[in-house]
Amino acid sequence: MTNTEVSAAEMRLVGSIVEGEATAVFRWGVIVDLGLSRDGLIDVLYIDDDDNYQVGDRVSCYLDCFDEMKNKFILRPPGQVPLAERLRRAQERRDLSS
């Protein structure tokens, strides 16, 4: 395995709930140390206005996928609907209103 590859064991975690520590909080998301070879990212699209992430917080998240371009695991809070589903629902609402 090279430095750019993610292990098969880590890839088997995709689709599961993982826990980690918030190591950085930005306008564009939260970086989470999962104890894996790569950090995780909670994208700002999954952060609600009333969420208050702080560095050092323990967070549980659903591991959606590994993004090779960002070189990070993509995370979302367990109660959040995946982005593709949110977009599909929004399109359905637009279609119904027209």
DONU-640462 format. One record per residue (C-alpha): residue number from 1; x negated, y, z negated. Coordinates in nm, 2 decimals. Layout:
num = NUM xx = X yy = Y zz = Z;
...
//
This chain:
num = 1 xx = 0.00 yy = 0.00 zz = 0.00;
num = 2 xx = -0.13 yy = 0.34 zz = 0.09;
num = 3 xx = -0.09 yy = 0.66 zz = -0.11;
num = 4 xx = 0.20 yy = 0.77 zz = 0.12;
num = 5 xx = 0.40 yy = 0.45 zz = 0.07;
num = 6 xx = 0.66 yy = 0.38 zz = -0.20;
num = 7 xx = 0.65 yy = 0.03 zz = -0.35;
num = 8 xx = 0.92 yy = -0.22 zz = -0.27;
num = 9 xx = 1.00 yy = -0.24 zz = -0.65;
num = 10 xx = 1.06 yy = 0.14 zz = -0.65;
num = 11 xx = 1.28 yy = 0.12 zz = -0.34;
num = 12 xx = 1.49 yy = -0.14 zz = -0.51;
num = 13 xx = 1.59 yy = 0.13 zz = -0.76;
num = 14 xx = 1.77 yy = 0.32 zz = -0.49;
num = 15 xx = 2.14 yy = 0.31 zz = -0.58;
num = 16 xx = 2.08 yy = 0.28 zz = -0.95;
num = 17 xx = 2.09 yy = 0.51 zz = -1.25;
num = 18 xx = 1.75 yy = 0.62 zz = -1.35;
num = 19 xx = 1.63 yy = 0.84 zz = -1.64;
num = 20 xx = 1.35 yy = 1.09 zz = -1.65;
num = 21 xx = 1.22 yy = 1.42 zz = -1.78;
num = 22 xx = 1.28 yy = 1.76 zz = -1.61;
num = 23 xx = 0.93 yy = 1.90 zz = -1.54;
num = 24 xx = 1.03 yy = 2.21 zz = -1.34;
num = 25 xx = 1.34 yy = 2.41 zz = -1.29;
num = 26 xx = 1.37 yy = 2.62 zz = -0.97;
num = 27 xx = 1.65 yy = 2.81 zz = -0.78;
num = 28 xx = 1.64 yy = 2.52 zz = -0.53;
num = 29 xx = 1.65 yy = 2.23 zz = -0.77;
num = 30 xx = 1.51 yy = 2.04 zz = -1.06;
num = 31 xx = 1.20 yy = 1.82 zz = -1.04;
num = 32 xx = 1.23 yy = 1.51 zz = -1.26;
num = 33 xx = 0.94 yy = 1.28 zz = -1.37;
num = 34 xx = 1.08 yy = 0.93 zz = -1.33;
num = 35 xx = 0.77 yy = 0.75 zz = -1.44;
num = 36 xx = 0.74 yy = 0.63 zz = -1.08;
num = 37 xx = 0.48 yy = 0.70 zz = -0.81;
num = 38 xx = 0.68 yy = 1.01 zz = -0.69;
num = 39 xx = 0.89 yy = 1.26 zz = -0.87;
num = 40 xx = 1.26 yy = 1.30 zz = -0.82;
num = 41 xx = 1.45 yy = 1.61 zz = -0.70;
num = 42 xx = 1.80 yy = 1.71 zz = -0.80;
num = 43 xx = 1.89 yy = 1.94 zz = -0.51;
num = 44 xx = 2.06 yy = 2.27 zz = -0.59;
num = 45 xx = 2.36 yy = 2.14 zz = -0.40;
num = 46 xx = 2.43 yy = 1.91 zz = -0.70;
num = 47 xx = 2.38 yy = 2.17 zz = -0.97;
num = 48 xx = 2.70 yy = 2.34 zz = -1.09;
num = 49 xx = 2.70 yy = 2.70 zz = -1.22;
num = 50 xx = 2.75 yy = 2.58 zz = -1.58;
num = 51 xx = 2.46 yy = 2.33 zz = -1.57;
num = 52 xx = 2.17 yy = 2.45 zz = -1.78;
num = 53 xx = 1.86 yy = 2.23 zz = -1.70;
num = 54 xx = 1.55 yy = 2.31 zz = -1.91;
num = 55 xx = 1.20 yy = 2.18 zz = -1.88;
num = 56 xx = 1.16 yy = 1.88 zz = -2.11;
num = 57 xx = 1.53 yy = 1.78 zz = -2.09;
num = 58 xx = 1.60 yy = 1.40 zz = -2.05;
num = 59 xx = 1.83 yy = 1.35 zz = -1.76;
num = 60 xx = 2.01 yy = 1.05 zz = -1.62;
num = 61 xx = 2.06 yy = 1.06 zz = -1.24;
num = 62 xx = 2.18 yy = 0.84 zz = -0.96;
num = 63 xx = 1.88 yy = 0.77 zz = -0.73;
num = 64 xx = 2.02 yy = 0.83 zz = -0.38;
num = 65 xx = 1.72 yy = 0.77 zz = -0.16;
num = 66 xx = 1.36 yy = 0.84 zz = -0.09;
num = 67 xx = 1.30 yy = 1.15 zz = 0.13;
num = 68 xx = 0.97 yy = 1.10 zz = 0.32;
num = 69 xx = 0.97 yy = 1.46 zz = 0.44;
num = 70 xx = 0.99 yy = 1.59 zz = 0.08;
num = 71 xx = 0.79 yy = 1.30 zz = -0.06;
num = 72 xx = 1.04 yy = 1.27 zz = -0.34;
num = 73 xx = 1.32 yy = 1.06 zz = -0.46;
num = 74 xx = 1.65 yy = 1.24 zz = -0.41;
num = 75 xx = 1.87 yy = 1.24 zz = -0.72;
num = 76 xx = 2.22 yy = 1.35 zz = -0.81;
num = 77 xx = 2.40 yy = 1.36 zz = -1.14;
num = 78 xx = 2.61 yy = 1.04 zz = -1.19;
num = 79 xx = 2.94 yy = 1.22 zz = -1.17;
num = 80 xx = 2.86 yy = 1.41 zz = -0.85;
num = 81 xx = 2.99 yy = 1.29 zz = -0.51;
num = 82 xx = 2.71 yy = 1.24 zz = -0.25;
num = 83 xx = 2.65 yy = 1.53 zz = -0.01;
num = 84 xx = 2.77 yy = 1.35 zz = 0.30;
num = 85 xx = 3.10 yy = 1.27 zz = 0.13;
num = 86 xx = 3.14 yy = 1.63 zz = 0.01;
num = 87 xx = 3.09 yy = 1.75 zz = 0.36;
num = 88 xx = 3.34 yy = 1.50 zz = 0.50;
num = 89 xx = 3.60 yy = 1.60 zz = 0.25;
num = 90 xx = 3.55 yy = 1.97 zz = 0.33;
num = 91 xx = 3.59 yy = 1.89 zz = 0.70;
num = 92 xx = 3.91 yy = 1.70 zz = 0.63;
num = 93 xx = 4.05 yy = 2.00 zz = 0.43;
num = 94 xx = 3.96 yy = 2.23 zz = 0.72;
num = 95 xx = 4.13 yy = 2.00 zz = 0.97;
num = 96 xx = 4.44 yy = 1.98 zz = 0.76;
num = 97 xx = 4.47 yy = 2.36 zz = 0.73;
num = 98 xx = 4.44 yy = 2.43 zz = 1.10;
//
